[in-house]
Amino acid sequence: MKLRHLLLIPFLNFFLTLQAQQVNQISIFPENPAENDSIIIVSDLSYFGECSYGMVYSYQTMIEDTMILIIPTYCGYWLTTPCNSIDTFKIGVFPVGNYTLRIEYHQGSVCPISGFDATIASFDTVLTVTGTTGLSMPETQEPALFIYPNPAGNQIIVDLTEFENLSGFLLIITNLSGQTVFQSPVHQTRFYTDTSNWEKGMYWISVINPKGKIVAKRKFVIQ
């Protein structure tokens, strides 16, 4: 009985690893893109692996002009530590039409890169790009984005009171490696963000309008 139990443990860990991969949410900005919009995809994935690396790299391609394929890759395939990674992909501008957006999540065993590669999850949706109205919005001065305290400690306050309308806007914070550490639709003009578990160093915070354009960007430091 003891030998059988010991033999079952590796298979049980492997089974749990396979079950842990879950795409929590996919957000597309803007929600209804037009042919002149730069499209941004935000992915929220839970998986088992080496959390400190997050997404180690990603690959993007078009298949027969109808499918947009994004392949983000993570590491630590045989590990059982639960991780969560929020990643941002800027996929560019596309002609009018219907496209299949496929995100195929891969994972290697050795961090950061290894020869072993497995597909751990996938997500498919239809992306429709519509025509433009031909009307252009006048250029406006960049609204003020305030972050304090800066340098920060356990939290930051993001102040967007200078923005007149925040409907459909997205807030993204990235580290110097370009990894997204925080992302959220903007529902209020001032809010607090807990940074107590973030690594010390410099970060960039970006405000993205419904058309996928960065309208304000600032840097801050956690010490």
VOTOR-206962 format. One line per field, with one value per atom (N, C-alpha, C): residue number from 0; chain; x, y, z. Coordinates in steps of 0.1 Angstrom, whole numbers, m for minus. Example, Ala and Ser with C-alpha at 12.3 -4.5 7.8 and 13.67 -1.06 7.14 Angstrom:
// VOTOR-206962
n	(0/0/0/1/1/1)
chain	(A/A/A/A/A/A)
east	(132/123/132/128/137/129)
north	(m57/m45/m33/m22/m11/0)
up	(78/78/78/71/71/79)
***
This chain:
// VOTOR-206962
n	(0/0/0/1/1/1/2/2/2/3/3/3/4/4/4/5/5/5/6/6/6/7/7/7/8/8/8/9/9/9/10/10/10/11/11/11/12/12/12/13/13/13/14/14/14/15/15/15/16/16/16/17/17/17/18/18/18/19/19/19/20/20/20/21/21/21/22/22/22/23/23/23/24/24/24/25/25/25/26/26/26/27/27/27/28/28/28/29/29/29/30/30/30/31/31/31/32/32/32/33/33/33/34/34/34/35/35/35/36/36/36/37/37/37/38/38/38/39/39/39/40/40/40/41/41/41/42/42/42/43/43/43/44/44/44/45/45/45/46/46/46/47/47/47/48/48/48/49/49/49/50/50/50/51/51/51/52/52/52/53/53/53/54/54/54/55/55/55/56/56/56/57/57/57/58/58/58/59/59/59/60/60/60/61/61/61/62/62/62/63/63/63/64/64/64/65/65/65/66/66/66/67/67/67/68/68/68/69/69/69/70/70/70/71/71/71/72/72/72/73/73/73/74/74/74/75/75/75/76/76/76/77/77/77/78/78/78/79/79/79/80/80/80/81/81/81/82/82/82/83/83/83/84/84/84/85/85/85/86/86/86/87/87/87/88/88/88/89/89/89/90/90/90/91/91/91/92/92/92/93/93/93/94/94/94/95/95/95/96/96/96/97/97/97/98/98/98/99/99/99/100/100/100/101/101/101/102/102/102/103/103/103/104/104/104/105/105/105/106/106/106/107/107/107/108/108/108/109/109/109/110/110/110/111/111/111/112/112/112/113/113/113/114/114/114/115/115/115/116/116/116/117/117/117/118/118/118/119/119/119/120/120/120/121/121/121/122/122/122/123/123/123/124/124/124/125/125/125/126/126/126/127/127/127/128/128/128/129/129/129/130/130/130/131/131/131/132/132/132/133/133/133/134/134/134/135/135/135/136/136/136/137/137/137/138/138/138/139/139/139/140/140/140/141/141/141/142/142/142/143/143/143/144/144/144/145/145/145/146/146/146/147/147/147/148/148/148/149/149/149/150/150/150/151/151/151/152/152/152/153/153/153/154/154/154/155/155/155/156/156/156/157/157/157/158/158/158/159/159/159/160/160/160/161/161/161/162/162/162/163/163/163/164/164/164/165/165/165/166/166/166/167/167/167/168/168/168/169/169/169/170/170/170/171/171/171/172/172/172/173/173/173/174/174/174/175/175/175/176/176/176/177/177/177/178/178/178/179/179/179/180/180/180/181/181/181/182/182/182/183/183/183/184/184/184/185/185/185/186/186/186/187/187/187/188/188/188/189/189/189/190/190/190/191/191/191/192/192/192/193/193/193/194/194/194/195/195/195/196/196/196/197/197/197/198/198/198/199/199/199/200/200/200/201/201/201/202/202/202/203/203/203/204/204/204/205/205/205/206/206/206/207/207/207/208/208/208/209/209/209/210/210/210/211/211/211/212/212/212/213/213/213/214/214/214/215/215/215/216/216/216/217/217/217/218/218/218/219/219/219/220/220/220/221/221/221/222/222/222)
chain	(A/A/A/A/A/A/A/A/A/A/A/A/A/A/A/A/A/A/A/A/A/A/A/A/A/A/A/A/A/A/A/A/A/A/A/A/A/A/A/A/A/A/A/A/A/A/A/A/A/A/A/A/A/A/A/A/A/A/A/A/A/A/A/A/A/A/A/A/A/A/A/A/A/A/A/A/A/A/A/A/A/A/A/A/A/A/A/A/A/A/A/A/A/A/A/A/A/A/A/A/A/A/A/A/A/A/A/A/A/A/A/A/A/A/A/A/A/A/A/A/A/A/A/A/A/A/A/A/A/A/A/A/A/A/A/A/A/A/A/A/A/A/A/A/A/A/A/A/A/A/A/A/A/A/A/A/A/A/A/A/A/A/A/A/A/A/A/A/A/A/A/A/A/A/A/A/A/A/A/A/A/A/A/A/A/A/A/A/A/A/A/A/A/A/A/A/A/A/A/A/A/A/A/A/A/A/A/A/A/A/A/A/A/A/A/A/A/A/A/A/A/A/A/A/A/A/A/A/A/A/A/A/A/A/A/A/A/A/A/A/A/A/A/A/A/A/A/A/A/A/A/A/A/A/A/A/A/A/A/A/A/A/A/A/A/A/A/A/A/A/A/A/A/A/A/A/A/A/A/A/A/A/A/A/A/A/A/A/A/A/A/A/A/A/A/A/A/A/A/A/A/A/A/A/A/A/A/A/A/A/A/A/A/A/A/A/A/A/A/A/A/A/A/A/A/A/A/A/A/A/A/A/A/A/A/A/A/A/A/A/A/A/A/A/A/A/A/A/A/A/A/A/A/A/A/A/A/A/A/A/A/A/A/A/A/A/A/A/A/A/A/A/A/A/A/A/A/A/A/A/A/A/A/A/A/A/A/A/A/A/A/A/A/A/A/A/A/A/A/A/A/A/A/A/A/A/A/A/A/A/A/A/A/A/A/A/A/A/A/A/A/A/A/A/A/A/A/A/A/A/A/A/A/A/A/A/A/A/A/A/A/A/A/A/A/A/A/A/A/A/A/A/A/A/A/A/A/A/A/A/A/A/A/A/A/A/A/A/A/A/A/A/A/A/A/A/A/A/A/A/A/A/A/A/A/A/A/A/A/A/A/A/A/A/A/A/A/A/A/A/A/A/A/A/A/A/A/A/A/A/A/A/A/A/A/A/A/A/A/A/A/A/A/A/A/A/A/A/A/A/A/A/A/A/A/A/A/A/A/A/A/A/A/A/A/A/A/A/A/A/A/A/A/A/A/A/A/A/A/A/A/A/A/A/A/A/A/A/A/A/A/A/A/A/A/A/A/A/A/A/A/A/A/A/A/A/A/A/A/A/A/A/A/A/A/A/A/A/A/A/A/A/A/A/A/A/A/A/A/A/A/A/A/A/A/A/A/A/A/A/A/A/A/A/A/A/A/A/A/A/A/A/A/A/A/A/A/A/A/A/A/A/A/A/A/A/A/A/A/A/A/A/A/A/A/A/A/A/A/A/A/A/A/A/A/A/A/A/A)
east	(8/0/9/19/28/35/39/46/36/23/13/11/10/7/18/31/42/42/38/38/27/16/5/8/17/20/24/34/38/27/19/8/m3/m5/m15/m10/3/8/7/10/9/m6/m15/m29/m34/m29/m33/m27/m15/m8/m17/m21/m30/m43/m49/m61/m60/m48/m47/m47/m45/m44/m58/m60/m73/m72/m79/m79/m91/m87/m97/m105/m98/m105/m96/m103/m96/m104/m96/m102/m96/m105/m101/m104/m94/m95/m91/m99/m113/m122/m134/m143/m148/m150/m155/m145/m134/m123/m127/m122/m123/m110/m110/m98/m86/m88/m76/m72/m78/m75/m64/m56/m45/m52/m52/m59/m50/m55/m47/m55/m48/m54/m48/m56/m52/m56/m47/m49/m47/m56/m55/m55/m43/m41/m37/m43/m38/m32/m20/m13/m4/2/12/25/35/48/58/67/77/71/65/58/67/79/88/91/90/94/81/69/58/59/53/55/69/76/90/92/82/82/69/66/54/57/49/50/37/36/24/25/15/15/1/0/m13/m13/m25/m26/m37/m33/m42/m51/m45/m51/m65/m68/m81/m80/m68/m66/m54/m57/m46/m42/m30/m25/m14/m17/m8/m3/10/15/24/18/26/32/44/50/55/53/57/66/71/80/77/84/82/70/70/59/57/67/65/63/63/61/46/44/30/26/34/31/21/9/m1/4/2/7/m5/m4/m13/m5/m8/m1/m11/m10/m18/m8/m11/m2/m9/m2/m8/m1/m9/m4/m10/m1/m5/m5/m16/m16/m17/m19/m18/m31/m30/m42/m45/m58/m63/m73/m74/m84/m98/m108/m122/m124/m131/m134/m135/m138/m140/m127/m122/m110/m112/m105/m105/m92/m95/m84/m81/m69/m66/m54/m55/m44/m41/m29/m25/m13/m16/m7/3/16/26/34/40/48/60/72/84/87/96/100/111/121/132/131/134/132/146/146/134/130/140/137/142/134/138/133/139/135/121/118/104/94/83/72/59/49/36/25/14/2/m6/m8/m15/m29/m32/m45/m47/m59/m61/m75/m76/m88/m90/m103/m107/m118/m118/m130/m130/m141/m142/m139/m131/m127/m132/m142/m147/m142/m136/m131/m140/m145/m155/m148/m156/m151/m151/m144/m144/m154/m158/m167/m161/m148/m141/m140/m145/m144/m132/m123/m112/m114/m110/m111/m100/m102/m91/m81/m69/m58/m60/m59/m61/m48/m46/m34/m36/m25/m25/m30/m41/m46/m35/m36/m26/m29/m19/m19/m10/m16/m8/m6/6/9/16/11/18/15/24/37/46/56/66/80/89/89/78/73/62/68/59/62/53/43/33/21/19/8/10/3/3/m12/m13/m26/m25/m34/m35/m46/m43/m53/m55/m68/m71/m82/m82/m93/m92/m81/m80/m87/m91/m98/m113/m118/m132/m141/m137/m145/m136/m139/m131/m138/m149/m157/m149/m147/m140/m125/m119/m105/m99/m86/m79/m66/m63/m51/m41/m29/m19/m6/m1/12/22/33/44/57/65/78/88/101/111/113/109/110/98/88/77/65/67/57/46/33/22/20/21/19/6/m1/m15/m22/m35/m43/m58/m65/m79/m86/m99/m107/m108/m109/m110/m125/m128/m142/m143/m132/m132/m120/m120/m109/m98/m100/m89/m90/m80/m80/m66/m66/m54/m50/m37/m32/m22/m24/m15/m2/9/22/32/26/35/42/37/43/51/52/59/74/82/97/100/111/116/121/119/124/115/117/109/98/86/75/69/62/55/40/32/18/12/3/m3/m18/m24/m38/m41/m50/m53/m68/m71/m84/m92/m105/m112/m108/m100/m95/m81/m76/m64/m51/m53/m42/m38/m25/m20/m22/m30/m32/m25/m19/m11/m2/11/21/30/32/41/50/61/69/69/71/72/81/85/95/90/92/89/102/104/116/114)
north	(m12/0/13/12/24/27/16/17/23/17/22/37/41/55/64/59/67/68/58/58/67/69/77/92/96/110/118/113/120/122/112/113/122/123/132/146/149/162/167/157/160/164/156/158/172/176/189/200/198/208/211/200/201/208/206/212/226/231/244/255/252/262/268/281/287/301/304/317/324/334/340/351/359/370/374/377/384/397/408/421/426/432/438/453/461/475/481/489/492/480/481/469/467/478/477/485/478/485/489/500/504/502/504/501/509/521/529/528/519/517/507/511/501/493/480/471/465/465/460/448/437/425/424/423/421/407/398/385/383/375/372/357/351/336/331/320/313/300/297/285/280/268/264/265/271/272/280/287/296/310/315/328/340/339/351/355/346/349/355/351/355/350/358/355/358/348/350/355/352/358/355/362/359/360/353/353/356/364/368/366/361/359/359/361/360/347/340/327/330/329/330/343/354/367/367/356/356/353/347/344/351/358/364/355/350/340/346/345/350/338/337/325/331/333/337/324/325/313/316/306/307/296/294/284/277/266/259/249/242/233/222/217/206/211/224/229/230/231/231/244/254/267/274/279/286/300/304/317/324/337/345/355/356/365/374/387/396/402/400/403/412/421/430/427/426/424/435/443/453/446/444/436/445/458/467/470/475/480/470/467/457/463/458/462/458/464/460/445/438/424/416/404/395/386/385/378/368/357/348/352/355/358/346/340/328/331/329/330/315/311/297/298/294/295/283/286/276/277/265/265/256/260/252/247/238/232/240/244/251/266/274/289/295/305/311/304/297/291/276/267/253/247/236/229/223/219/213/224/221/230/223/228/222/233/230/239/237/247/245/251/260/265/272/275/282/290/301/309/314/313/317/326/337/346/352/358/365/380/386/400/407/416/423/438/441/455/462/473/480/492/498/510/522/532/545/554/565/575/585/586/596/609/610/622/620/630/629/638/633/641/651/663/673/668/671/668/677/671/678/676/685/684/672/665/654/657/650/653/649/656/654/641/633/621/622/621/623/609/607/595/599/595/599/589/587/593/587/595/590/596/587/573/568/555/549/538/534/523/512/511/500/502/515/518/531/532/544/549/562/568/573/569/573/583/595/606/610/608/611/622/630/641/650/651/660/655/642/636/640/644/648/635/625/614/601/592/580/567/568/557/549/536/527/528/536/537/526/523/512/518/513/516/504/506/495/500/491/494/483/487/477/480/469/471/474/475/479/468/456/445/444/453/454/444/438/429/437/433/440/435/444/440/443/452/456/462/458/464/464/474/476/486/483/493/505/517/529/532/531/533/546/551/563/572/584/593/592/586/585/571/564/551/547/537/533/519/517/504/499/487/481/476/481/477/470/465/460/447/440/428/430/442/445/446/443/445/459/463/477/480/493/497/506/509/519/512/518/513/524/520/529/527/538/537/544/537/542/543/553/554/553/543/540/543/551/555/543/544/533/530/538/535/528/525/518/527/541/550/554/554/559/574/579/593/600/592/597/586/589/579/586/580/585/574/577/567/570/560/561/551/552/543/537/525/518/516/520/519/512)
up	(0/0/0/7/8/m5/m12/m25/m35/m35/m44/m42/m30/m26/m31/m30/m34/m50/m56/m71/m76/m69/m73/m71/m63/m60/m72/m80/m92/m102/m104/m113/m108/m95/m89/m91/m89/m91/m105/m114/m129/m132/m127/m129/m124/m112/m107/m115/m120/m129/m141/m147/m159/m157/m145/m141/m137/m134/m128/m138/m151/m161/m164/m163/m165/m170/m181/m187/m179/m171/m162/m170/m178/m185/m197/m208/m220/m222/m223/m225/m238/m247/m260/m259/m262/m262/m276/m282/m279/m281/m274/m275/m289/m297/m310/m319/m323/m330/m344/m349/m363/m370/m383/m391/m388/m381/m378/m363/m356/m342/m339/m330/m325/m314/m317/m308/m297/m285/m274/m267/m265/m258/m244/m234/m220/m216/m212/m208/m193/m187/m173/m172/m168/m168/m155/m150/m138/m142/m136/m140/m129/m130/m121/m127/m120/m126/m117/m124/m117/m118/m108/m108/m110/m105/m106/m120/m129/m143/m151/m147/m155/m169/m178/m192/m197/m202/m205/m220/m228/m242/m249/m260/m267/m282/m290/m305/m311/m321/m328/m343/m349/m364/m369/m382/m389/m397/m397/m404/m415/m428/m439/m439/m433/m432/m425/m418/m411/m396/m392/m378/m372/m361/m353/m342/m343/m333/m324/m311/m301/m293/m291/m283/m272/m260/m248/m242/m237/m231/m217/m208/m194/m191/m178/m175/m162/m159/m147/m148/m159/m162/m151/m145/m136/m122/m119/m106/m102/m89/m85/m77/m79/m73/m81/m75/m83/m86/m99/m104/m111/m112/m120/m128/m141/m149/m158/m157/m165/m175/m188/m198/m209/m215/m225/m239/m249/m263/m272/m278/m288/m302/m308/m320/m333/m331/m342/m348/m361/m369/m379/m381/m391/m400/m413/m422/m417/m423/m420/m423/m414/m416/m403/m404/m392/m391/m379/m376/m364/m365/m353/m345/m333/m323/m315/m316/m308/m300/m287/m278/m273/m276/m273/m263/m251/m240/m239/m239/m239/m226/m222/m210/m212/m208/m208/m194/m193/m180/m173/m181/m175/m177/m166/m168/m171/m180/m186/m199/m206/m219/m219/m224/m225/m238/m242/m254/m252/m240/m238/m239/m246/m248/m248/m240/m240/m240/m247/m247/m234/m226/m214/m214/m223/m224/m237/m241/m254/m253/m260/m260/m274/m279/m292/m291/m299/m300/m314/m318/m330/m328/m336/m335/m348/m347/m358/m359/m370/m372/m382/m378/m387/m394/m403/m410/m401/m406/m399/m404/m397/m401/m410/m410/m418/m410/m398/m390/m380/m379/m370/m358/m347/m335/m334/m330/m328/m318/m320/m310/m298/m286/m274/m266/m256/m248/m238/m236/m227/m213/m208/m195/m184/m173/m162/m155/m153/m145/m133/m121/m109/m102/m97/m89/m76/m65/m52/m42/m32/m32/m42/m46/m56/m52/m47/m46/m37/m40/m32/m23/m14/m5/m7/2/2/m7/m11/m20/m28/m39/m46/m48/m50/m53/m67/m75/m89/m90/m95/m95/m110/m115/m128/m129/m119/m118/m130/m137/m148/m161/m161/m172/m172/m183/m183/m184/m192/m194/m194/m185/m184/m189/m195/m199/m210/m207/m216/m216/m206/m205/m197/m199/m193/m187/m175/m168/m167/m172/m172/m165/m156/m150/m154/m159/m164/m157/m156/m150/m161/m158/m168/m179/m176/m185/m195/m193/m201/m197/m185/m180/m173/m176/m169/m155/m145/m131/m126/m133/m129/m141/m142/m153/m148/m151/m147/m155/m159/m165/m154/m159/m150/m147/m134/m130/m121/m117/m108/m111/m107/m110/m100/m88/m79/m71/m71/m64/m59/m50/m43/m49/m51/m55/m46/m41/m31/m39/m34/m41/m31/m20/m9/m14/m24/m29/m42/m46/m59/m56/m65/m64/m65/m58/m58/m72/m76/m89/m96/m109/m116/m124/m125/m132/m141/m151/m160/m158/m157/m157/m169/m176/m188/m188/m193/m194/m209/m213/m226/m229/m240/m243/m250/m252/m259/m273/m279/m292/m292/m280/m278/m278/m277/m278/m264/m261/m248/m247/m238/m237/m226/m217/m206/m201/m198/m193/m184/m172/m162/m156/m151/m144/m129/m121/m106/m101/m89/m83/m70/m68/m55/m48/m36/m28/m15)
***
